[in-house]
Amino acid sequence: MAETEQINMSVKIGRLKLKNPVMTASGTFGYGEEYADYVDLNKLGAVVVKGLSLKPRAGNPPPRVMETPGGMLNAVGLQNVGVEAFISEKLPFLRKYDTKVIVNIYGENYDEYKKVTRKLSAAKGVHAVEVNISCPNVKKGGLSFGADPKTAATVTRKVKEVTDLPVIVKLTPNVTDIAAIAVAVEKAGADAISLINTITGMSVDIFTGRPHLKNITGGLSGPAIKPVALRMVWQVLQNVSIPVIGIGGIMNAEDALEFLIIGAKAVQIGTANFINPQATMEVIGGIKRYMEMTGIKNISKIIGTFKA
């Protein structure tokens, strides 16, 4: 027991200090309350809530989720309660817990990004914003912002102008050169970068000839994308100096450790939450056991130890 107590798993994402590097991924953990019966929210490094827009969104028509070999496709379309309902109805619950709250935000234009950010910056209990410029399922905003370095940088600057909160920019993998986007948002003032969001995919019913998803295409997540995510995170780390958060197919502690070893300061757990509601707790416990087994007292001794 004494050995465990000496282990330091805390990490810093800019000026944001987390008790450990394990966060939830936006869109896979609701607003936190949905998982509170299965997970001790106090033990998480951070809760990243479902993406919020200025007004409530109904999302895409069903069917909008499809299981695939090694993962899942989703075309939920950023269904959410809207920023004002989040602040009045969802945030009070999260304030009860000793964990950081990161709010993922989305806008259909620059002005919406700014308005959502302003509202969250004035709310008690929000510790950072994660700017979604990468969702492949929304026809306006989303992909067009995240696919071009100039628009990605503009969104980042607009958000930074109206908040003192740390700003994390979440990148899309559906681009030719992800490092160029990362460099652009760093220059525009991003405090950190998270990646990757889902990879655009599709699935067809061979008996009807119709797509399994009403939206036709959706975002692929889960174990199938982990090698791609790991490669893209590594690429970005070669080109920026701000903290990077790794996302993509992390199902267990071993997966998380791969991202930490290549230099990610933290990780987000997404699809695993649907398969195993306690996945985040198991990842935290697994990292701790790895540190005990290897005699590492501080997680900083793991981060960035990759030998190319």
C-alpha angles and dihedrals in degrees: 000000000000090000092055092050091057093058114104113205097165120126136185124226099191103302092339110104118201126191089227136358097254119107134163119250119243115262095021101074103041111217093322097262092085090065100036093102091056104034134046098234089197089068096056122099088223142339111230106197131215113286114276130211130190093259128027115274128208092203126213125329118262145295087062106144126061130176114229134183104286096000148000141274119224133184098173090142099219097294107188144150095247128252098277095052089046092055095046101035110023108028096061089064093051092049088068091069133077095232135101117260117214116187119210111214136195136185137183090219139011093266093056091052089053095047094050091047093050092052093049093045089058093050123095115238103031112119102179143352125234110206112216108210092149114065108130095196101068119083096209124049109351110080097022092057095044099042097063125060093216097052091041089054092046093053089049093051093046091053093045091052093064105038143057091197119106109269119218116187116210114212132213119231090209094095137093097236115022092176090062091055091047093051091048095053091044090054089048090059107267111163092207142353129227124197154221119022118186125305115238113252143148143208132208131209103228093203097054100025088229130123117262089226120061088220089055093222128049142169118281116218138160135065093329091071100044097097090050092047092049091051093048093047089050091049092051092047089059090058109038136053098204120094118280126210116207121222133170133091096346104161103157145008093277091058091048092049091055089060092046092049093054089052110272110145093210142357138223124220115214127149091026088071090066093052097040118015089201095053094114092053091049092050091051091048092046093052089050092051090049090053091049091048094049096039093241111151100182125045089218086075089065100043113094097002092129114138111208 
